[in-house]
């Protein structure tokens, strides 16, 4: 069973926070994602330890850039983790393992009942 709500009329890029600096390659700085979630240590740990694909490093400090779709999954996982009282990395792994995807106006997380 999959819970899905998609209100987009056609293929449209997902909405992102206005303060994110999106690169022409479709990536965003990990720092922007961390600022959105309010928890830099948790986002940094999740990116380093959970297989979030780092597409590029830029700048003097080697700021890491990840795909916008992964950044949006991190933000969704952060909100769900806060509500469930679990660690961000734990929630990110769980939604990725279940095949979560980001659409134009939808987050799809397949739910497996009675497995």
Order of alpha helices (4+ residues) and beta strands (2+ residues): beta-beta-alpha-alpha-beta-beta-alpha-alpha-beta-beta
